[in-house]
Amino acid sequence: MSQTKILLDESDIPTHWYNVVADMPNPPTPPLGPDGKPVQPDALTAIFPETLIQQEVSGERWIRIPEPVREVYRLWRPTPLYRAHRLEAALGTPAKIFYKYEGVSPAGSHKPNTAVVQAYYNREAGIRRLTTETGAGQWGSSLALAGRMFGLDVRVFMVKVSYEQKPYRRSMMQAWGAEVLASPTNVTEAGRKVLASDPTSSGSLGIAISEAVEEAASRKDTNYALGSVLNHVLLHQTVIGLEAKKQMEKVGVYPDVVIASCGGGSNFGGIAFPFFADKAAGKKVRLVAVEPTSCPTLTKGVYAYDFGDVAGYTPLMKMYTLGHDFIPPGIHAGGLRYHGDSPLVSQLYHEKLIEAVAVPQLATFEAGVQFARTEGIIPAPESAHSIRVAIDEALAAKEANEPRVILFNLSGHGHFDMSAYDKYFAGQLEDYDYPEEAIAESMKKLPKVAG
Ligand SMILES: *Cc1c(COP(=O)(O)O)cnc(C)c1O
């Protein structure tokens, strides 16, 4: 089997998304309102369109992808699946390593897979504007692109430290016509409150979410779009795993292990959930989520109800959390710095149906560089987390002399992260200790709810 790129036709773009809820052993835990009672779906209509709310609570196994969305997907989907022949040779491993490459989207990551869906349903619902937050800029640029595709205005609250450090991602959003503000801003109550207590605040994802939600909730023509965490976002991302299954089938292999980096969980859910369907049906396959040791939500967090944002505007979600006002160290994988995790991923982890590993920053960059020097593609620092674990799996297979089949999601390229690579080459990147005290402090502020 010497094939390197396993490709599908445009006609192979999935016609339906896969909803993991249908195959979970227990129903998902409901989000709770301020009164501790389950949030009624219509309470979310101030910020989300009906269709997305229905998907959020759906138990249907398959949900049809609208044709206009499949039309836009054609711009970059199906994405290629690669066999990592050169990395395998460099490692001297008997393992077969495959990676699905989501960096071919216009924004350079998997995030447009859901951004275009959210823009489409909002336009169908008569919405004119979308607000959102972005950390490193990957989600903001994906939504900027999606807004452009479906004729919606987009306002992005960008975490101030990234706004200043990542001017090119800001320019990308502007190139697609979005408006970008450095958060905390003084245009929202949430932003003004933070600035009043800390005028030099460099911002956080949690603060930016509060700002974007506040604005969407207060304007009729405006809705909010979230890039990860929620059930409907993970649903949309399952096009990744569905295609990957078809591609592996094409060359007659099935993975022993599926690996993906995990921030809010959509990248992991996107590739892993379609394989979970097989696992639920009795097939043996390991599903591994990878996170940074500096923001170890699954491996060191608690499974509890917590807010999705700093101000506490969002419903309470049962998830692994480090506390909603935990601000993790400034590692270069900005997409992996969220304090919580998808409730679906959290529940599956709690029930021991999936695994999680945390890896430190330096070993991650070492893996990223080894990958660039063998496979050619320079990975995003987030994606390098899954490469680290894929390499470790391949080395373990070598040790055990086992022909394991490894699949990981290469969620994005690193072309806008070269300043992080610069620091790595200059020996200026560091491993952060597990931020035990900051997490303990933040945990004290977990909302008190039964369950
Ligand atoms: C955002 C991002 C991630 C993490 O995404 P989640 O879906 O929230 O887990 C991983 N890789 C890349 C390239 C990203 O941009």
The ligand as an ORCA input file, in Angstrom:
! r2SCAN-3c Opt
* xyz 0 1
  C      -9.437     25.989     17.582
  C      -8.458     24.986     17.158
  C      -8.319     23.753     17.831
  C      -9.129     23.387     19.049
  O     -10.445     23.394     18.723
  P     -11.673     22.795     19.540
  O     -12.501     22.394     18.433
  O     -12.259     23.902     20.320
  O     -11.205     21.700     20.410
  C      -7.435     22.832     17.331
  N      -6.681     23.095     16.252
  C      -6.768     24.268     15.582
  C      -5.899     24.496     14.400
  C      -7.663     25.243     16.018
  O      -7.761     26.393     15.351
*
